[in-house]
Amino acid sequence: MRLTVTFAALSALLAAPAMAQPLETGSLSEKMSVFDWMHGEWRGEATVYSPQGVQTLTHTERVGPMLKGDLLAVEGLAYEEDGSIGFNAFGIISYDPQADAYEIRAYTGGKAGTYPINVTESGYEWTIPIGPEMRVDYVAVIDGDSWTETGTFVRGEQRFPTVSFTVTRIGDTNWPAAGQVSKE
């Protein structure tokens, strides 16, 4: 019974008029192609700034398309020197045709949120509001096979670095599409 209700709810959602409107300029996957440079596996170094001091970690990213390219799955994973996980984040980047805008749904440390993500000439930018007049700004820059992303805590005129990573593309990946459940 529960499975039937889930399929019925999903069918109703997909049939909703706002979702059924075709894009005026290309498909979702064409809009998402601005992020094609991210596809693959990446490795490098992250620097984390905190009141306890500065910490350096081995940082990795894996990025791959889902839903025929309509979504982009992004996982950032940083390792401590002893091999334990020091940081883990997951995000889904998508395009909203009604708003004609990109967004990222980000998850880390038991927290989640959806934020606008703006494509720039050299990468992208996004912001997490964290309170009155406080936010963390992220700026990503791609330069060939190098991807650098920095996070900056902003409170009024004050600006403090929170994290910075630079990773180099190490290869392709078939994640997250690999390992799908077969029909049999």
GROMACS elastic network, one bead per residue, 0.5 to 0.9 nm:
[ bonds ]
;  ai    aj funct       b0    kb
    1     4     6  0.51818   500
    1     5     6  0.63981   500
    1     6     6  0.87718   500
    2     5     6  0.51674   500
    2     6     6  0.62667   500
    2     7     6  0.87795   500
    3     6     6  0.50777   500
    3     7     6  0.62709   500
    3     8     6  0.85673   500
    4     7     6  0.52296   500
    4     8     6  0.60816   500
    4     9     6  0.85572   500
    5     8     6  0.50030   500
    5     9     6  0.60335   500
    5    10     6  0.85033   500
    6     9     6  0.51376   500
    6    10     6  0.61107   500
    6    11     6  0.85505   500
    7    10     6  0.50396   500
    7    11     6  0.60399   500
    7    12     6  0.85845   500
    8    11     6  0.51079   500
    8    12     6  0.62173   500
    8    13     6  0.86526   500
    9    12     6  0.51603   500
    9    13     6  0.62215   500
    9    14     6  0.87002   500
   10    13     6  0.50956   500
   10    14     6  0.61961   500
   10    15     6  0.85953   500
   11    14     6  0.51802   500
   11    15     6  0.61554   500
   11    16     6  0.87666   500
   12    15     6  0.51275   500
   12    16     6  0.63342   500
   13    16     6  0.53312   500
   13    19     6  0.78591   500
   14    17     6  0.84531   500
   14    19     6  0.64231   500
   14    20     6  0.71129   500
   15    18     6  0.85696   500
   15    19     6  0.69932   500
   15    20     6  0.63013   500
   16    19     6  0.54911   500
   16    20     6  0.62238   500
   17    20     6  0.50279   500
   17    21     6  0.65236   500
   18    21     6  0.59111   500
   18    98     6  0.79113   500
   19    22     6  0.82859   500
   19    98     6  0.86869   500
   21    24     6  0.89436   500
   21    97     6  0.88975   500
   21    98     6  0.88251   500
   22    25     6  0.88792   500
   22    26     6  0.88964   500
   22    27     6  0.82081   500
   22    97     6  0.86447   500
   23    26     6  0.61264   500
   23    27     6  0.62443   500
   23    28     6  0.76336   500
   23    97     6  0.64685   500
   23    98     6  0.86803   500
   24    27     6  0.84092   500
   24    97     6  0.87171   500
   25    30     6  0.88664   500
   25    31     6  0.85528   500
   26    29     6  0.81420   500
   26    30     6  0.59936   500
   26    31     6  0.70887   500
   27    30     6  0.52179   500
   27    31     6  0.65443   500
   27    32     6  0.87485   500
   27    70     6  0.83623   500
   28    31     6  0.50456   500
   28    32     6  0.61318   500
   28    33     6  0.86754   500
   28    69     6  0.75004   500
   28    70     6  0.52593   500
   28    71     6  0.84729   500
   28    94     6  0.84643   500
   28    95     6  0.67461   500
   28    96     6  0.85069   500
   28    97     6  0.78669   500
   29    33     6  0.61480   500
   29    67     6  0.88574   500
   29    68     6  0.70091   500
   29    71     6  0.77798   500
   29    95     6  0.88424   500
   30    33     6  0.51763   500
   30    34     6  0.80032   500
   30    69     6  0.81677   500
   30    70     6  0.83213   500
   31    34     6  0.66509   500
   31    35     6  0.88409   500
   31    70     6  0.82936   500
   31    95     6  0.69766   500
   32    35     6  0.58768   500
   32    36     6  0.73772   500
   32    69     6  0.69453   500
   32    70     6  0.64799   500
   32    71     6  0.73782   500
   32    72     6  0.79079   500
   32    93     6  0.84976   500
   32    94     6  0.70831   500
   32    95     6  0.67490   500
   32   102     6  0.85831   500
   33    36     6  0.50207   500
   33    37     6  0.83169   500
   33    69     6  0.80144   500
   34    37     6  0.74575   500
   34   119     6  0.77066   500
   34   123     6  0.89313   500
   35    38     6  0.56956   500
   35    39     6  0.76552   500
   35    72     6  0.80543   500
   35    93     6  0.89061   500
   35   119     6  0.85769   500
   35   123     6  0.83226   500
   36    39     6  0.56187   500
   36    64     6  0.87965   500
   36    65     6  0.87300   500
   37    40     6  0.83506   500
   37   142     6  0.81113   500
   37   144     6  0.89274   500
   37   145     6  0.86991   500
   38    41     6  0.85270   500
   38    42     6  0.89418   500
   38    62     6  0.83998   500
   38    63     6  0.61595   500
   38    64     6  0.78383   500
   38    74     6  0.87238   500
   38   142     6  0.87143   500
   38   147     6  0.84618   500
   38   169     6  0.87453   500
   39    62     6  0.73883   500
   39    64     6  0.51717   500
   39    65     6  0.74980   500
   39    72     6  0.85184   500
   39    74     6  0.88920   500
   39   172     6  0.70677   500
   39   173     6  0.74453   500
   40    61     6  0.81044   500
   40    62     6  0.57675   500
   40    63     6  0.53580   500
   40    64     6  0.65199   500
   40   169     6  0.69406   500
   40   170     6  0.75901   500
   40   171     6  0.56866   500
   40   174     6  0.79323   500
   40   175     6  0.83321   500
   41    60     6  0.73815   500
   41    61     6  0.58598   500
   41    63     6  0.65889   500
   41    64     6  0.89391   500
   41   168     6  0.84519   500
   41   169     6  0.58829   500
   41   170     6  0.56268   500
   41   171     6  0.53522   500
   41   172     6  0.59545   500
   41   173     6  0.61551   500
   42    59     6  0.82102   500
   42    60     6  0.53930   500
   42    61     6  0.50118   500
   42    62     6  0.62955   500
   42    63     6  0.85843   500
   42   145     6  0.89306   500
   42   146     6  0.86740   500
   42   147     6  0.84111   500
   42   167     6  0.55861   500
   42   168     6  0.52610   500
   42   170     6  0.53097   500
   42   171     6  0.72542   500
   43    58     6  0.73411   500
   43    59     6  0.57149   500
   43    61     6  0.65718   500
   43    62     6  0.89616   500
   43   166     6  0.80314   500
   43   168     6  0.54759   500
   43   169     6  0.66743   500
   43   170     6  0.67374   500
   44    57     6  0.86056   500
   44    58     6  0.58701   500
   44    59     6  0.52173   500
   44    60     6  0.64160   500
   44   165     6  0.72587   500
   44   166     6  0.56902   500
   44   168     6  0.60630   500
   44   169     6  0.89085   500
   45    56     6  0.68976   500
   45    57     6  0.57716   500
   45    60     6  0.80222   500
   45    78     6  0.83093   500
   45   164     6  0.84095   500
   45   165     6  0.56221   500
   45   166     6  0.57448   500
   45   167     6  0.64163   500
   46    55     6  0.81766   500
   46    56     6  0.56888   500
   46    57     6  0.51540   500
   46    58     6  0.61643   500
   46    59     6  0.54627   500
   46    60     6  0.88838   500
   46    78     6  0.73834   500
   46   163     6  0.70158   500
   46   164     6  0.55547   500
   46   166     6  0.65595   500
   46   167     6  0.83123   500
   47    54     6  0.68118   500
   47    55     6  0.56666   500
   47    57     6  0.64344   500
   47    58     6  0.89548   500
   47   162     6  0.83140   500
   47   163     6  0.55873   500
   47   164     6  0.52641   500
   47   165     6  0.62373   500
   48    53     6  0.82624   500
   48    54     6  0.57041   500
   48    55     6  0.51679   500
   48    56     6  0.64135   500
   48    57     6  0.78994   500
   48   161     6  0.82841   500
   48   162     6  0.59405   500
   48   164     6  0.66551   500
   48   165     6  0.86202   500
   49    52     6  0.79983   500
   49    53     6  0.60554   500
   49    55     6  0.66273   500
   49   160     6  0.85885   500
   49   161     6  0.63975   500
   49   163     6  0.59369   500
   49   164     6  0.86204   500
   50    53     6  0.52374   500
   50    54     6  0.63014   500
   50    55     6  0.82286   500
   50   161     6  0.87485   500
   50   162     6  0.67716   500
   50   163     6  0.88357   500
   51    54     6  0.82854   500
   52    55     6  0.89034   500
   56    80     6  0.79431   500
   56    81     6  0.85788   500
   57    78     6  0.58953   500
   57    79     6  0.55513   500
   57    80     6  0.54138   500
   57    81     6  0.68670   500
   57    86     6  0.74283   500
   57    87     6  0.88158   500
   58    77     6  0.84432   500
   58    78     6  0.54176   500
   58    79     6  0.51212   500
   58    80     6  0.68036   500
   58    81     6  0.76414   500
   59    76     6  0.72749   500
   59    77     6  0.58972   500
   59    79     6  0.63659   500
   59    87     6  0.86652   500
   59   165     6  0.70910   500
   59   166     6  0.80866   500
   59   167     6  0.71329   500
   60    75     6  0.81433   500
   60    76     6  0.57583   500
   60    77     6  0.52027   500
   60    78     6  0.59972   500
   60    79     6  0.83259   500
   60   167     6  0.70405   500
   61    74     6  0.69918   500
   61    75     6  0.55426   500
   61    77     6  0.62963   500
   61    78     6  0.85989   500
   61   167     6  0.78487   500
   62    73     6  0.81448   500
   62    74     6  0.59144   500
   62    75     6  0.54056   500
   62    76     6  0.67938   500
   62    77     6  0.85834   500
   62   173     6  0.74854   500
   62   175     6  0.75593   500
   62   176     6  0.89756   500
   63    72     6  0.69526   500
   63    73     6  0.56242   500
   63    75     6  0.65111   500
   63    76     6  0.88238   500
   63   173     6  0.76448   500
   63   174     6  0.89700   500
   63   175     6  0.71776   500
   63   176     6  0.79809   500
   64    69     6  0.85529   500
   64    71     6  0.85634   500
   64    72     6  0.57218   500
   64    73     6  0.54356   500
   64    74     6  0.68275   500
   64   173     6  0.70765   500
   64   174     6  0.68605   500
   64   175     6  0.56382   500
   64   176     6  0.59797   500
   64   177     6  0.77201   500
   65    68     6  0.69232   500
   65    70     6  0.71973   500
   65    71     6  0.57097   500
   65    73     6  0.60630   500
   65    74     6  0.88943   500
   65   174     6  0.87266   500
   65   175     6  0.79739   500
   65   176     6  0.71808   500
   65   177     6  0.75567   500
   66    69     6  0.52961   500
   66    70     6  0.63589   500
   66    71     6  0.51287   500
   66    72     6  0.59975   500
   66    73     6  0.69349   500
   66   176     6  0.70287   500
   66   177     6  0.66492   500
   67    70     6  0.53554   500
   67    71     6  0.61615   500
   67    72     6  0.87178   500
   67   177     6  0.89952   500
   68    71     6  0.77935   500
   69    72     6  0.68845   500
   70    93     6  0.88906   500
   70    94     6  0.66616   500
   70    95     6  0.75987   500
   71    92     6  0.65603   500
   71    93     6  0.58625   500
   71    94     6  0.50333   500
   71    95     6  0.77911   500
   72    91     6  0.81016   500
   72    92     6  0.55270   500
   72    93     6  0.50549   500
   72    94     6  0.65882   500
   73    90     6  0.74938   500
   73    91     6  0.59491   500
   73    93     6  0.66713   500
   73   175     6  0.85992   500
   73   176     6  0.72285   500
   74    89     6  0.82190   500
   74    90     6  0.56818   500
   74    91     6  0.50606   500
   74    92     6  0.62289   500
   74    93     6  0.77996   500
   75    88     6  0.73849   500
   75    89     6  0.57753   500
   75    91     6  0.64338   500
   75    92     6  0.89341   500
   76    87     6  0.77535   500
   76    88     6  0.56364   500
   76    89     6  0.51154   500
   76    90     6  0.63169   500
   76    91     6  0.85641   500
   77    85     6  0.71793   500
   77    86     6  0.77607   500
   77    87     6  0.57259   500
   77    89     6  0.65595   500
   77    90     6  0.86943   500
   78    84     6  0.86279   500
   78    85     6  0.59774   500
   78    86     6  0.54772   500
   78    88     6  0.63958   500
   79    82     6  0.77554   500
   79    83     6  0.54795   500
   79    84     6  0.55942   500
   79    86     6  0.51624   500
   79    87     6  0.70049   500
   79    88     6  0.89676   500
   80    83     6  0.52786   500
   80    84     6  0.53180   500
   80    85     6  0.59772   500
   80    86     6  0.53585   500
   80    87     6  0.85971   500
   81    84     6  0.74180   500
   82    85     6  0.89012   500
   83    86     6  0.86801   500
   85    88     6  0.71759   500
   87   108     6  0.82842   500
   87   109     6  0.84322   500
   88   107     6  0.87516   500
   88   108     6  0.63617   500
   88   109     6  0.77156   500
   89   106     6  0.72687   500
   89   107     6  0.56580   500
   89   109     6  0.76821   500
   90   105     6  0.83432   500
   90   106     6  0.58718   500
   90   107     6  0.51819   500
   90   108     6  0.66182   500
   91   104     6  0.63658   500
   91   105     6  0.53647   500
   91   107     6  0.60913   500
   91   108     6  0.88306   500
   92   103     6  0.81873   500
   92   104     6  0.55187   500
   92   105     6  0.51723   500
   92   106     6  0.66509   500
   92   107     6  0.89971   500
   93   102     6  0.71149   500
   93   103     6  0.57308   500
   93   105     6  0.65397   500
   93   106     6  0.86209   500
   93   117     6  0.81645   500
   94   101     6  0.86327   500
   94   102     6  0.56731   500
   94   103     6  0.55433   500
   94   104     6  0.64768   500
   94   105     6  0.83888   500
   95    99     6  0.85431   500
   95   100     6  0.72328   500
   95   101     6  0.58098   500
   95   103     6  0.62942   500
   95   104     6  0.88958   500
   96    99     6  0.55130   500
   96   100     6  0.56762   500
   96   101     6  0.54401   500
   96   102     6  0.60428   500
   96   103     6  0.74196   500
   97   101     6  0.68346   500
   97   102     6  0.86884   500
   98   101     6  0.79968   500
   99   102     6  0.83731   500
  101   116     6  0.73270   500
  101   117     6  0.78606   500
  101   118     6  0.78474   500
  102   115     6  0.86911   500
  102   116     6  0.59882   500
  102   117     6  0.54395   500
  102   118     6  0.66195   500
  102   119     6  0.80816   500
  103   114     6  0.66794   500
  103   115     6  0.54798   500
  103   118     6  0.79898   500
  103   126     6  0.86927   500
  104   113     6  0.81592   500
  104   114     6  0.55870   500
  104   115     6  0.53915   500
  104   116     6  0.63100   500
  104   117     6  0.61125   500
  104   126     6  0.82966   500
  105   112     6  0.70900   500
  105   113     6  0.56328   500
  105   115     6  0.64865   500
  105   116     6  0.89380   500
  106   111     6  0.82090   500
  106   112     6  0.54552   500
  106   113     6  0.55979   500
  106   114     6  0.63662   500
  106   115     6  0.79771   500
  107   110     6  0.70365   500
  107   111     6  0.57100   500
  107   113     6  0.69081   500
  108   111     6  0.54417   500
  108   112     6  0.65467   500
  109   112     6  0.83892   500
  113   128     6  0.81601   500
  114   128     6  0.86786   500
  115   126     6  0.69654   500
  115   127     6  0.68150   500
  115   128     6  0.67763   500
  115   129     6  0.88931   500
  116   125     6  0.86569   500
  116   126     6  0.61685   500
  116   127     6  0.74153   500
  117   124     6  0.67305   500
  117   125     6  0.57575   500
  117   127     6  0.76777   500
  118   123     6  0.86445   500
  118   124     6  0.54119   500
  118   125     6  0.52220   500
  118   126     6  0.62998   500
  119   122     6  0.81146   500
  119   123     6  0.60316   500
  119   125     6  0.66167   500
  120   123     6  0.50865   500
  120   125     6  0.71270   500
  120   140     6  0.88858   500
  120   141     6  0.86412   500
  121   124     6  0.78654   500
  121   141     6  0.87766   500
  122   140     6  0.77197   500
  122   141     6  0.52225   500
  122   142     6  0.57569   500
  122   143     6  0.74923   500
  123   139     6  0.77724   500
  123   140     6  0.53141   500
  123   142     6  0.55638   500
  123   143     6  0.88307   500
  123   147     6  0.86383   500
  124   138     6  0.83199   500
  124   139     6  0.61171   500
  124   140     6  0.52432   500
  124   141     6  0.68946   500
  124   142     6  0.88935   500
  125   137     6  0.74251   500
  125   138     6  0.55467   500
  125   140     6  0.61720   500
  125   141     6  0.89048   500
  126   136     6  0.85728   500
  126   137     6  0.60809   500
  126   138     6  0.52936   500
  126   139     6  0.67812   500
  126   140     6  0.88335   500
  127   135     6  0.66964   500
  127   136     6  0.56345   500
  127   138     6  0.59701   500
  127   139     6  0.87930   500
  127   151     6  0.89720   500
  128   134     6  0.88446   500
  128   135     6  0.55005   500
  128   136     6  0.51912   500
  128   137     6  0.65705   500
  128   138     6  0.82693   500
  129   132     6  0.81054   500
  129   133     6  0.81540   500
  129   134     6  0.61804   500
  129   136     6  0.64796   500
  129   137     6  0.85656   500
  130   133     6  0.81751   500
  130   134     6  0.55062   500
  130   135     6  0.50030   500
  130   136     6  0.72926   500
  131   134     6  0.50516   500
  131   135     6  0.68476   500
  132   135     6  0.83612   500
  132   155     6  0.86121   500
  133   154     6  0.79397   500
  133   155     6  0.57614   500
  133   156     6  0.60492   500
  134   153     6  0.73794   500
  134   154     6  0.55610   500
  134   156     6  0.70431   500
  135   152     6  0.82198   500
  135   153     6  0.59126   500
  135   154     6  0.53329   500
  135   155     6  0.68158   500
  136   151     6  0.62431   500
  136   152     6  0.53104   500
  136   154     6  0.59656   500
  136   155     6  0.89128   500
  136   162     6  0.81681   500
  137   150     6  0.80019   500
  137   151     6  0.55029   500
  137   152     6  0.51931   500
  137   153     6  0.65729   500
  137   154     6  0.73348   500
  138   149     6  0.67305   500
  138   150     6  0.54857   500
  138   152     6  0.65261   500
  139   148     6  0.81674   500
  139   149     6  0.54960   500
  139   150     6  0.54523   500
  139   151     6  0.67334   500
  139   152     6  0.86607   500
  140   147     6  0.69931   500
  140   148     6  0.55795   500
  140   150     6  0.65806   500
  141   146     6  0.82259   500
  141   147     6  0.57826   500
  141   148     6  0.52811   500
  141   149     6  0.63539   500
  141   150     6  0.89492   500
  142   145     6  0.72685   500
  142   146     6  0.57673   500
  142   148     6  0.64897   500
  142   149     6  0.87537   500
  143   146     6  0.51486   500
  143   147     6  0.64060   500
  143   148     6  0.83220   500
  144   147     6  0.80102   500
  144   169     6  0.89673   500
  145   167     6  0.83291   500
  145   168     6  0.55470   500
  145   169     6  0.52162   500
  145   170     6  0.84586   500
  146   166     6  0.68515   500
  146   167     6  0.57936   500
  146   169     6  0.64877   500
  147   165     6  0.79922   500
  147   166     6  0.55888   500
  147   167     6  0.53480   500
  147   168     6  0.63678   500
  147   169     6  0.79129   500
  148   164     6  0.72553   500
  148   165     6  0.55447   500
  148   167     6  0.64850   500
  148   168     6  0.88842   500
  149   163     6  0.81322   500
  149   164     6  0.56374   500
  149   165     6  0.54460   500
  149   166     6  0.66068   500
  149   167     6  0.88899   500
  150   161     6  0.76206   500
  150   162     6  0.77077   500
  150   163     6  0.57342   500
  150   165     6  0.65245   500
  150   166     6  0.87967   500
  151   160     6  0.86842   500
  151   161     6  0.60821   500
  151   162     6  0.53434   500
  151   163     6  0.50665   500
  151   164     6  0.61729   500
  152   159     6  0.63896   500
  152   160     6  0.55209   500
  152   162     6  0.53912   500
  152   163     6  0.72387   500
  152   164     6  0.88140   500
  153   158     6  0.80273   500
  153   159     6  0.56006   500
  153   160     6  0.50816   500
  153   161     6  0.60866   500
  153   162     6  0.62105   500
  154   157     6  0.71234   500
  154   158     6  0.57165   500
  154   160     6  0.66542   500
  154   161     6  0.88745   500
  155   158     6  0.51574   500
  155   159     6  0.65978   500
  155   160     6  0.88067   500
  156   159     6  0.80757   500
  161   164     6  0.77464   500
  167   170     6  0.89176   500
  169   172     6  0.83595   500
  173   176     6  0.82626   500
  173   178     6  0.87482   500
  174   177     6  0.58352   500
  174   178     6  0.54288   500
  175   178     6  0.53370   500
  175   179     6  0.84171   500
  176   179     6  0.79405   500
  176   180     6  0.86258   500
  177   180     6  0.62950   500
  179   182     6  0.85516   500
  181   184     6  0.83373   500
